[in-house]
Amino acid sequence: MVGLAAAFGSGAMTNSIEEFENTDLILVTGSNTKEMHPVISSYMKRGVKKGKTKLIVVDPRKTELAEFAEVWLRQKPGTDVAWLNGMMNVIIAEGLYDKEYVANRTEGFEELKKAVAAYTPERVEEISGIPKDDLIAAARLYAKAPAASIAYAMGITQHINGTEAVKSVANLAMLCGNIGIEGGGVNPLRGQNNVQGACDMGALPNVFPAYQTVTSPEIREKFAKAWGVKDLPAKAGLTIVEAVNAASEGKLKALFVMGENPMVSDPDLHHVKDGLTKLDFLVVQDIFLTETAALADVVLPAACFAEKEGTFSNTERRVQLVRKAVDPPGDALPDWQIICGISKRMGYPMDYPDAEAVFDEITKVTPSYAGMDYHRLANGGLQWPCPTKEHPGTKVLHKDKFVRGKGLFSAIEWIPPAESPDAEYPFMLITGRVLYQYHTGTMTRKSIGLNERYPECLIEINSRDAANMGIQDMDDIRLVTRRGSITAKAKIADVVEKGMVFVPFHFAEAAANNLTIAALDPLAKIPEYKVCAVRVEKAAG
């Protein structure tokens, strides 16, 4: 992603959550915000209700948020690059782009213009299914807004061209001068609590904290000195899917899984189980005995959020201090104490008196956190970058210039998904979340109230498809892909289009990821969770 991580905060929002309520326009794509991020969606809905904010929603499902939209575009899954290029085609052809911004703050415009010229509204309609007049209306609405924000989530990223789709989102925002202004921005909505913080701390295979690359000799020397060691590896590590592949091939012998449940969350679960069971040694550190922990040689009980001190960094880059409310049960310990204990036994002593001491070290090696301390975080937190003790934190990124200097336009071509419907597997499967469950259900499925609202996996199917197949509401149906099958109850609704089915991935007993494909984005190495070909059958009996 040339220039992208530096330009757009490595997955963090360029702007702030509160701005959604007061901006002129929000384009939401790849995000069922009302169910995935209900608090954030409340800001969006308030803006619309006040008459201040116009909303464009791009989603293959007719979600509740679409009811608030001025324009709802129902695209075929996996066609995001095409319709984004189509919007830019209209904006450039009609001269609606911000010419001064493009001239002064960006580069690569001519290459972008040439690339999107082929994506006429007529061609985009053929690719995406979005009516050309609707695409034109959305493009004009976005381009003419004084300040327009783009909010997206994993519906954009979890494709084999997810990186290219994010670049396309950045292209559209820069084209209309919407980076570096209040109410604008490129605003990815993180999928789990503290995903942003984990990435900030270097929980990625190719970077140290603050996205400082492991391939840089200067950076390695900096961290080697800070940590009191001679050498640090210069080679990037493996992503989750790559690690599972290596385990399956016998190349990876041991794995430490911390706060993750790949036996529900990762694609092609039969392959995941094969890899994990072939390991010589599997350790899982978690607060409950998850489906993954059940396969482990050793399970380390960890403290939950309310049982420890520390910080969380949220999707708007806000670092927030949490205080321990209750003691952890039994032998459970905070994560940092477990890691320190293991490190000490392996010959590298990590001696910290408390979590605050860990954070003090973080600020010394993480420039974007350098101005923070527990005292400053006590009153609602600070948004990075916060480089000095006098700095107030940063509400809006890239106000005057991008980290790389000028914003770089990228000429992107659309490619189809790794797997499309055919005669044997005629339906398109999409996966996602529901309001009343969370991620792999490790915590929420232990809540009586939440399980009363959404107790089991429901497969959404269009009413016309159901009628053609003789399927009644709440009948058991079976979904089959080239990788596996699941059986669950049918939920007949025109939320999904004809020829499409939707499955939430929270339910281990009907795990959507038994069906999904492990095809990877070649750059970000993210699996194509969101789309694959599937067959629908009435379940026997």
Disulfide bonds with the S-S distance in Angstrom:
none
